[in-house]
């Protein structure tokens, strides 16, 4: 299970269970991917604010062969549509 890192654009998120989210993101080298962000809906989540749609950032994820969903390790936002310009 190698760790991949890439610059990505967050396209959409879906609720999964009580504390997780499914994240759809777009990378330049691997295309559109879907992944699970474990604990993303918790109040003290390391993903807080980084999973908003149209956020650009650095994504690290684990990928297994023949699996549609990857497992997100972290997302470091670079540019967010929620950031103020002032």
N, C-alpha and C positions, 0 to 999 in steps of 0.2 A: 504494500500500500504506500506508494511514494507520495510525498508532499509536493504539490504544485503551487507556485505563486504566479500571479498575473495581475495586470491592470484590468479592471473590469468596470462595467456600468451596471448598476442594480436596476432591473426592469420592473420586478414585481415581487411581492411576498404574500404568502398564504399562512393562515394559522394551521398548526399541527399539534394536536393534543393540548395540554394545559400550558406548557412552557416553551414549546419549540415553534420554529417557523420554517417553511419551505421558501427558498429564495431562488428566483430566476435571475441570472446575470449573464452578461455578454462579455466575452474576452476576444481579443484580436487574434490570438493564436489557436484557440480551441472552440471558438464559436459560442453558441448559446448553451448554457449549462443550468441544471437544476440541482440544488443542494439543500441539506438540512442544517440549520443553525440551532444546535442544542442549547436550550436555556435562553433563547433570544427574547422571550416575552417576560422574563423575570425582571424585577425592578433594578437589580444590580448586575445586569448582564454586560459582558464585555462587548457585545454587539450594539449597545444602546446608541441610537442616533445614526448608526452607520448603514442601516438596512432600509432607509427611506428610498422610494423610487427616484430614479434619475441621479442618484449619488454615484460619483466616480471615486474609485479607491483601489487599494492594493488588497487582493483577496488571496488567502492561503487555504487550500483544501486538499483532502485526501480522496483519491479515486481508486475504485476497484474495477477489475475487468468485468465486463458484461453486467454492469450495474448502471441504471439510469441516474440515480441520485448520488451525488458526492457528499462528503461531510465537511462542512466549513469549519476551519480552525479559528480564523480571525479575519476581520475586515478593517483596514485602516482607511478612513475617508480622506480623500484629497480635495474634492470639490463637492459641495452639497447645494441643492437648490434651496435649502432652508437657511443658508448662511446670509447674513446681512452684508450689504456693500458699504455700510457707513462705518 
